[in-house]
């Protein structure tokens, strides 16, 4: 009888551990779903032409569209072009997804103009063996550009910049989307 109670207590304890360990994963899934709905909100605000343009754009074109949308003050298009990246930032931080999107738009509003000098792709295949290459699901680019600020005293990020941008498929619209942006050292 005592043995059955010990086994029962152990099973209950084990069940609580399993449930407890799965709760954070459920929270991540819920957070990711919320992130997708925010991206969907911005996607729904795009014109039909913009939706078609980004869904058919090549990886290099989506980078150009992103920077051109900043120049055109079309911030909804800009955040949709880098929604994979913004969702990644929100998932990896404790920040609310709405806050991440709004902060990014506020950052973009400080930029007066961006002139792209070059966009260079890094090798987009992986060697499987000596004779076969496998294409990567994402593509890495080095983007070199000149940026002007609206107010150099308020926003001193002006000059030449190099960014490494990873582009992957968007679950939102099926086309290419910026999934990571990193600055050079």
N, C-alpha and C positions, 0 to 999 in steps of 0.2 A: 504494500500500500504506500509506504514511504517512497519507494522507488518510483512508482507511478506519479506521485506528486512532484518529485524532483524532475522527472522527465517532462511533465506538463509545464512546470515553471521554466525549464530550459527552452521548450518549444515556444512558449509565450515570449520569453526574452529574445530568442532568435527572431521571431516574427516582428517584434518591435524594432530590432536592429535593421532588418531588411526594409521595413516600411520607412524607418528614419533615414536610411541611406538613399532611398529612392525619392524622397521629398525634394531635395535640392535639384535633381534632374527634372522633376515635374515643374519646379519653379523656373528653370532655364527654358523648358519648352513653352511655358506660359509667357515668359518674357520675350522669347523669339517670336511668338505669335503676335504679341503686342507690337513688337518692332515692325513686323511685316504690315500690320494695319496702319501704322504711321506712314510708312513708305507708300502704301496704297493710297492714302489720303493725298499725298503730294502728287502721285502719279495721276490720280483722278482730276487734279487741277490743271494738267497739261492739255494743250490743244491736241486735236487729232493728228495734226501734222507732226508735232513734237513726238507723240507716241510712236508714230510710224518711223520717224527719223531715228530714234534711239533703238527701236527693235531691229532695224536693218543695218545699223552702224557696225563697222568693223571695230576691233579693239583700239586701233589707232584713232579712228574717227570718234569713238566715244570720249577719248581724252580731249580731242579738239572741241567737241560739242560741250564738254564740261567747262573748259576755259572760255569758250565763246559765250556761253550762257552767263558767266560771271561778268564779262564785258557788256553784255546786253541787259544786265540787271534782271535776268530771268532766273531767279533763285530757286523757284520750284523745279525747273529743269535741272539746275546744278545739283540739288540734293537728290534727285532721282538718279542722276548719272553716277553719284557716289553713294547711293543708299546701302549697298553691300558694306562699304567701309563704315558708314555711320552706324549701321546695325551692329557691326563687329565692335566698334568702340563702346556702344551702349551695353552690349553683352559682357564685355571684359571689365567694365567699370561698374560702379554703384550708381551711376547717373541715370536718371529717367530718360527714356528715349525722346520724349518731347523736348526736354531740355537740350539734349545733344543736337537735335535737328535745329532748334532755335538758335543755339550758340553758334553753330556752323554758319547759319544764314547771317547772323550779326557779324561774324568774322568776314564773310564774303562782302558784306556791304561796305567795309572799310577799304576795299580794293577799287581803285579808280580804273586801272587798265592792266591787262596781262598780254604780253606779246611773246608768243612761243617762238623760240629760236631753233629748237630741234627736238624731235621725238625719235629715240633710237630703241629698237627692240633688242632684247637679250635673247640668246638661243632659247627656242621654245620646244625643244625635244629633250628627251632623256634617253641615254643609251641603255637598251635592254640587254644587248649583247654586242659583239663586234660588228654584226651585219644589220641589226634592226634598231630603228629609233622609234620611240613612242612619244606622241605629242602630249604635252602637259595640258591639264584642264584649265590652266590660267596662263596669262602671258605677262611678262615683266618688261617695263619700259623705263628708260631714263629720259626725263623731260627737263629741258633747260629753257628757262624763260626769264623775261624782264617784267618786274611788277612795279606799278606806281600806286601810291596810296592817296586817298582823298585828303588826308590831313597827316602830314609826316610827324607832327608833334604828338598827335593822339595815337597814331598807328605807324610806328617807325619801320615796319617791314616793307622796305622798298629796296629795289636793286635786282641783281641777278640771282636766281635760285636754281637749284637742281633738286628734282624730286624723283624718287623711284616709285613708280605706280604699277601695282598689280591689277590686272583686269581679268574678271571671270564672268561666267554666265549669271544673269540675274534671275532669281526665282520669281520675281515680280512681273517682268515683261518678256523674259526669254532671250533678250539680246545681251550684249556685253555690258558690263557695269564695273566701275572702279571698286575694287574690294580692299585695297590697302594703299596708303600714301605714306612714304617715309622720306625724310630729308636726308641729304648727304652730310657727312661729317665736315 
